[in-house]
Amino acid sequence: MKTRNALPLMLAALIAAGGCASITKGTTDTINVEVDGCGEKTECTATNKKGTWIFDAPGPVTVKKSDDALALRCVDGDEYVTRTVAPNNSGMVWGNAVFGGVIGAAVDANTDAHWEYPETVTINRQNCPED
């Protein structure tokens, strides 16, 4: 009799864990940063409240998810070009409400895993170095 009751509980626990964005989506996003206006790569930084990441664009950058906007700053000749990207709530937040309940929502709120940045962001450069 105990075995029969344990199976539905185990299935419910697996479904609840599956609704958690921390488990299914992870706590990082990789963003492809494209550069419009100059052909060569440029050094950039991506910053939110979870950290700062240095990378070359065009190219990818992997950042920690956050409810904070992501500030991109790239070298543009002797100046800098900046762009701010706001995160969006992923659909996983609703999965937590249905399957994960309070525990899943609390885990995602702590890790910010339910936030997503866009897959691609374009930086517009105008001060290209002279050849």
N, C-alpha and C positions, 0 to 999 in steps of 0.2 A: 504494500500500500504506500509506503514511504517513497519508493522508487517512482511510482506513478505521479505523485505530487511534485517530485523534484524536477521532472522533465519540463513541465510548463514553466516553472520558476527559472530554470536555466535558459530556456528559450526567451523568456521575457527579459532576462538580464542581457543576453546577446543582442536583442533588438534595441534595448536602451543604449547599449554601448555603441551600436552602429549609428545611432542618431547623433552622436557627439562629433562636432566638427573637429575637435582636437585629434580625434582618432582617425576620422575619414579624410580630412582635408589637410591636416598638419598645421604647424604654427608659422610657416614661412610661405612667401610668395616669390616667384621669379617673374620679373618684369623685363620685357624686351624694350630697351630704350633706343629709339631710332633718332637720327640726326638729319635735319633738313637744312640745306643751305651750304654745307661744306662737305667735301669728299673724305677728308681724313678723320681718324679717330680723335677724340678729345677726352681729357680726364674729367670725371664727374664724381659727385658725392650724392648719396641718397641718405636722408636723415628723417627719423621719426623719434618718438620718445623711447623706443626700444634700442636705438643705436644709430651708428653712422657707418656706411659702407662705401668704399672707394672702388670705382670701376671705370673702364673705358667704354665710351659710346661712339658709334653704335655697338650695342652688345647687351647681354643680359646682366641683371643684378638680382641677387637673392637677398631679400630683406625679411625681418621678422614682422609678422602681421601686427597691426595696431589699430585702435580706434582713432588714432591721431593721423592727420594728413601727412603724406610723404613729400618732403621738400627735395627737389632735384636741383642741383647746381652744377653747371658745366662751364669749362673754360671756353670763351668765345673771343679769340684774339687776345687783346690786353684787358678784356672785361669778362664778366660772367653772365650767362643766361640762366634764368631760374624758371622753374615750373613747380606748382604744387598740385598734388593728386590726392583727392579725397577717397577714403575707403568706402566700400559698400558692404552692407550686410549680405552674407551669402544666404542661400536658401536653407542652409543647415540650421539656422536659428529656429526655423519652424519645425524641423525634424526633432530638435531638442524639446520643443514645447509639447510635441505629441509623444515622442518615444523616450527621451532622456530625462524628462522632468526636471526637477529642481537641481539634482546632482549634475546632470549633463550641462545644463545652462550655467551653473556655477563654474564648472571646469572651463567652459568656453569663455566665460566672462573674465576669468583669471588669465587665460592664455591669449585672448583676443583672436582665437582661431576662427571665429565666425565672421571675421572681417576679410574682405578681399580687395586687392588693388587691381587696376586694369592689367590685362596681359601685355598690352603694348602702349607705350607713351612716346610721343614725338616731341623733340626739342628743336626749336627753330633758331639756328645760328645765323648771324649776319656779319660778323667781323672775322672773316676767314684770314688766316695768315697768308702773306704774299709768298709766292714761290721764289 
